[in-house]
Every structure is written in C-alpha cells, then in structure tokens.
Amino acid sequence: MASFAPGERLFGTTPGHCDCGTPLGSAHDASSPPRDDPEIEAARLRRKGWGEAKIARAIEQRAEAKSRPPRPRAEPEVTSLRVWRELIEAVLASRATPSLGLVLHGMDHPNDFEDFPVSGRERIARKRLSETVLASMRDDTLYDFVR
C-alpha cells in the first residue's frame, strides 16, 4: 500500500464528519457491500486490521445509533459531479499547483482521516477529466489530476 508523498497535503472537503451521498465514486455504490450486515461489516473491519473488541464495539455503537430516532435537520446539499469537475478544472487552470489529488476514504472514526494508506494511485490528465471518471472513483485510490 502506498502512502502520501512528501509535500502532499491532506484536507477534508466536508464541514462535518461525513460526506454521505457524495456523487464521487457513485458508479460503485450498487456493488458496495451493505454496512447493515454485522458479519459483512466485521469482515471488512478485520481486513482493515481492527481487533475483535474494537469491531464488537463499533458494531454495537452502529446498532445503537440506528435504533435512535433521527435528529431533525436540513438535508445538506450534495455537490454534483459537474461542480467537482469544474472545481478541479479551475484549480488546474489557475496554475497555482501542477496537480490536484482526490481520494475517497470511508471513515468510521474522525481519527481515520489522519492516518490511512492509499491502495493505489491513478494519474489523470486534465483532458481526460469527466464526470464519468469522477463517478468511477474507487475508495482509497488517490486520483491525481494533472494539467
């Protein structure tokens, strides 16, 4: 597994703890294993290197959270693929940086943001940037969009 290179910076792009419903990687949503099944979730967490006690706690906390009634709140506006594409194009056109990287990472805990390996890198030239490419992004792969 690769990690971030020297000089690369990691920033969260959501004001909260979750960017649930992001269209990035949405082409894979239907094939993603459901997180409602405790056995599937436990297997996924084991692959991430979690211990049994931590897995049991996480599954228990998730079940408790699901049993609580939802808090009333306004639905956050989901940023469209078009907006993501336009943002990447604007950053690259500004010439402020030679590239912009995006990585999708499902976080089970706020500290997951600080330390996680990327499973691969894909370099994408600006002329190949499209909403289809953005919808096809895979978790934990760093997509490096370049001028």
N, C-alpha and C positions, 0 to 999 in steps of 0.2 A: 504494500500500500504506500502510496506517495503521501507527502505532506506539503504544506505550503512552502514555497521557495523564499529565500531571504529577500526582503524588500516587498514581498506581497503583504497586503493588509486585509484583514477580515472584518467586515461590517455587517451587522444585521440590517435587514431592509424592512422590518416591521416595527411599528411603535409598541406592540405588545409582545407577548411571549409566543405568539402563533401567527403564521401567515396562512391559516387554514383556507382552503378554497383557491389558492393561487393557481392561475392557469399554467404556470411553468410546470412542465412535466405532465400535463393533464392527459396526454395521449396514453399514458401508462396507468392511469387511475383505475380503470376497469380490471386490469390484471393484477393489481396490488392485493396482497392477502389482507383479509379483513382483520382489524385490530380488536374486534369484539370477541373473537375466539381466544380464550385464555391459553389454550395449548399452542396455537399458532404464534401468539404473542410471546409466550415463554421461549419457544424455539428461536424466534427472531432475536430476543434479548440474549439468549445463550450464545448465539453466533457473534454478537457484539462483545462477548466476554463478560457478561454480567454473572454474578454469583447467584445461587439459588435463593438466598434470603432476600437479596435486593429485588430479584424477579418477583418473588411472592408478595413483597411489599408493594411493588409497582402495580401488579395486577389487582391487589386488594384496594389500593387507592383509586385506581381507574374505575373499579366496580362501585366504590362508594360515590365517586363523582358522578357516575352515570345515574345513580339512584336519586340524586338530589334534583329538585326541580330547577330548570334553567333560570338564570337571572335575567330579568327583563333588560334589554339594551338594544340600541340601534344596531342594525346589521352593518358591519364595515363594508365599504365599497371595495370590491375586488378589482385589482388593477388588471386591465386587459392585456392580452398578448401584444396588441398594437402599441400600447403605452410602453411596455417593456422594450419592444423593438425600437421605438422612437427614442427612448432614453439611451439605449446602447449606441444608436447611430449618432445622437447628439454628443455624447461623451467622446466617441472616436473622432467625430468631425472637429471637435474643439482642439484637438492635438495636445490636450493637457496631459495625456497619457497614451502610450502606444497600444495599450490593450485594456480590456475590462473583463474581469472574470466573474462568472456566476456559478454558484454551487447550491444545489438543493440538499438540505440536510434536515431530516425529521428529528426534532429534539424532544426527548422525553423529560428533560430537566433543563432549566436555564443554564446550568454549567456545561451542558453538552456543547454549547456554542463555542466555548473556549478551547476545547481540545478534542478534535476528531480528525481521523485520517481521511484523505480523499482516496477513492479507489481507482481513479484514473483521471486523465486529462484529455481534453479534445480541443484542438485549435481550430477556430472557425474564422475564416476571412470575412471581412465586412460585406463583401459582395454575396456571400452565402447566407448571411443573416436573414432569417424569415420567421414568421410566426409558427410555421411548421417545425422548424428547428427548435424553437423555444418550447413548443408543446411536447417535443420528443425528448426533452432533457431527462436524464436519469439521476436518481438520488446519489449523492456523494461522488459525483463526477464533476470535476472542475472544467467548465466551458470557458475557454479563453478566446474572447472575441478580439480580433486584431484588425488594425487599419489596412 
